[in-house]
């Protein structure tokens, strides 16, 4: 009798439990969590630059054991040793999702040609969440109605978030945006701002004196009140220099949501950027 009960419990858990999902970065894990209703694990800590993070053996084990492993496919540490061990039907490469609104090469600022932080466009967040929901349905069809209900609620919240941001930024007279690291092009495009400059000359490439002079000149020419630095990517030496020479304010942002879920993170960044550009 005891064996029968244990067997029944096994099938109940298999049928009604959520698949095991791992993502590389926290914002994508947050999107999955909105659908599954429970915390989704991520491999890269949200308070460090993913460009310099080195995957550990424990990360590889987690990814291998997952029912679904989700990664961006651009701007991450080398996934050598992880992707090879996971069957194709258990992987999702974000930048390959059909319909995702990726920047075209000519839309990238200067020489930056990767796809940074695609999730900072709310429309992309919806496209990613919708695709992931379909994949979760295939893994566990018994939770289809639950997943769809959660997805619908998420889409409604994202719609409200986008209206909120567009309404605020519409009031700005100066929409020129300068960041230390090229992390914000998807946000800038989504909320109709204008990327005027980037301090860093590529991932980990420090600015030259000539480039710093150019940034300082742009700030003065267009009377840009604030520049923005992601807490994961900046060099205080150059930030302080630009601030000293131009008198510009420095506003720190968090594109990964260190202590906030995706929607809360986006709303806080909207408020910080609006305040920074409205000074």
N, C-alpha and C positions, 0 to 999 in steps of 0.2 A: 504493500500500500504506500509506504514511504517513497519507494522508487517511482511509483506512478505520479505522486504529487510533485516530486522534484522534476520529473520529465515535463509535466504540465507547466510548471513555473518557467522552465527553460524555453518552451515554445511561446509562452506569453511574453517573456522578455524579448525574444527574437522578433516577435510579430509587432510589438507595440513600442519597443525602445527605439531611440534614435540611433542612426548609424554613427560610427566613430569618425569624426572629421578633424583633420588638422589643416591649418593654413600656415603660410610663412609669416604673414603680418597680421596684426591685431584688427585693423579696420575690416578686413575681409572676414575674419572670425566673427566680428560683431554682426555682419550681415547674415551669416549663417545662423547665429544665435537668435536673431529675430524670427527666423523660420522654425527652428527646432524647439524654441522655448527654453533652451538650457545653454549653459556656457560652452562655447567652442574653444578649443585650445589652439594656440599659435606658437610657432617656434622662435621667432625673433622678438626679443623684449622691445616694447614700444618706446622706451626711453633712450635707445641707442640708434646710431645710423645703420640701416640695413646694408649699406654699401661696404661696411667694414666688419660686419658680424661674421663669425666663423661657425658653421654648423658643427655640433658635437655628435659623438657616436650615439648619444641618447636621442638626439633629434632624428637621426636616420632610423632608429628603431621605432620611434613613434610614427613617423611617416609611413614606414613599411607596414605597420599593423593597422593603419587606418583604412576605413571603408572608402574614404574619399580624401585625397590630398589636393589642396588648392594653392596654387602659386601664381604670382603675377606674370613672370616670364620676361621681366625687364627691370633693371635697377636693383636686383637682389644679389646676394652672395652666390658664388658658383654652387649649383645644385648637384654637382658631380657626386655620384655615390648614392644619391637619394632617388632621383628620377629613374635611373636604370633598374632599381630594385622594385619599382611599382608598376603593375600592369597598366596598360593604356586606359582601360575602362574604369580605373580608380583614380585618374588624374584629371584635374581641370587647370588649364593654362588660361588665365584671365584675359590676356591680350588677344587670344584666339577666339573669344566668344563672339559669335556672329551678332552684328548690330551694335557692338560696343563703339562709342563715339571717341575714336582715337584721333589725336592731333595729326594732321598731315605734316609732311616734312617742312613745307614752307611756313607752317604755323609755329614751329619751334623758334624760340628766341635765340638769335645769334647761332652759335655752334652746338647748341644742346639738341641732341637727336634721340634721346631715349623717351620712354613713356613713364614719367614719374607720377606717382600718386593719382592714378586714374579714378580712384574712388572719390576724389574731391569734387567731381562733377556729380551732383545728385542723380542726374539721369543715368549715369553709368552705374551708380549704386543699385538702381532699380533693375537695370538690365542684368547685372551680375546676380542679384538676389533671385530674379525670375529664373535664370538659367540653373542656378544651384537648386532651387526648389524642384525643378523638373528632374534633376538628377537624384535628389533625395527620394522622390516619389518612386523612381525605378528601383532603388535599393530597398525601400520599405513601403510598398503600395498601401498597406493598412493604415498609414498615417496621412494619406493623400489629402483628405478633407481638412485635417488639422493644419498641415503645411500651407494649404491654399488660403485658409482663413488668416493665418499669420502673415502671409505674403500680402494679402489685400490690405491688412491693417498697416503694414510697413509702407506700402506704396502711398496710402493716404497720408501718413505722417511725413513722408518725403515731399509730397506735393505741398503740404503746408509749410515745410521748411524752405522750399524753394521760393514760394510766394513771399515768405517773410524776408528772405535775403534780397530778392529782387526789389521788393518794396523799399527796403532801407537804402540800397545802393543807388536806386533811381534818384534819390535826393542829393547825391554828391555832385559837386561842381568839378572837383578834380578827381578823376578816376585812374590816374597813373599809378602803377604799382611797381615797386622795386623790392626784390627779396634778396637775401644773402645767397640762398641755395635755390636751384631751379626746381622747386617742389610744387609750385602753385599754378601752373598754366591751365590745368583743368578747372580749377576753382575760378580763376580769372575769366576764362571763356564762359563758364556757366552763369556768372553773375555780371557779365557785360562790363568788366573792368578792362584796363589796358596795361599790358606788361611793358614797362618802360626800360627796365634794366635788371641785370643779375650781377651780384658782386662776385661770386665764385665763377671761375671760368671753365667749369666742368666739374664732374664729381671728384672732389679732393684737390682740384687745381686752384692754387692760391692766385689772387688777382695780381697783375703786374702794376707798377706805379702808373703807367699810362692808362690802364683800365680803371684804376681808382680815381684818377683825375676826371675821366669820362663820366663816371657815376656821380661824382661830386658836382660836376657841371650840370648834369641832367637834373639833379635835385634843386639846384639854384635856379636853373632856367625855367623849370615848370613849377617852381615853388611847392615841391612835394613835401608835405608835412611830416610824413613818417615812412620809414622803410621797415621791412618785416623779416624776422629771422626765425626759422623753425628751431625749437629747443634742441632738436637732434642734430642740426647741421649749422654750425656757425663758428667763426674764429673771432674771439673778442678783440684781438689786436686790430683787425681791419674794421670791425664795427665801431670801435672807439675812435679810430682815426677818421672815419667818414663822419661820425657824429661831431667830432671836434672841428672839422674843416667846413662843415655845411650847416651845423646847428639843427640837423634833422632829429626827430624822435625815433627811437627804436622800439618796435612792438614785437613781442615774442609770441609765436603761434605754435600749435601742436597738431600736426597733420595725422598723427597716429592714435590720439586719444589715450594718453598714458593712464589717466584715472577716470575716463568717461567713455560711455558707449558712443557709437557712430553719430547718432542724431544729436546728442548733447555736445560732442566734440565739434560738429559742424556749426551748430548754433553759436557756440562760444567763439569760434574763429570768425564767423560772420560779424558778431558784435565787436570783437577786437579790431578787425580790419576796418569796419565802418568808423569806429571811434578814431582810429589812427589816421584815416584819410579825411576826417571831418574836423580836424583840429585847425 
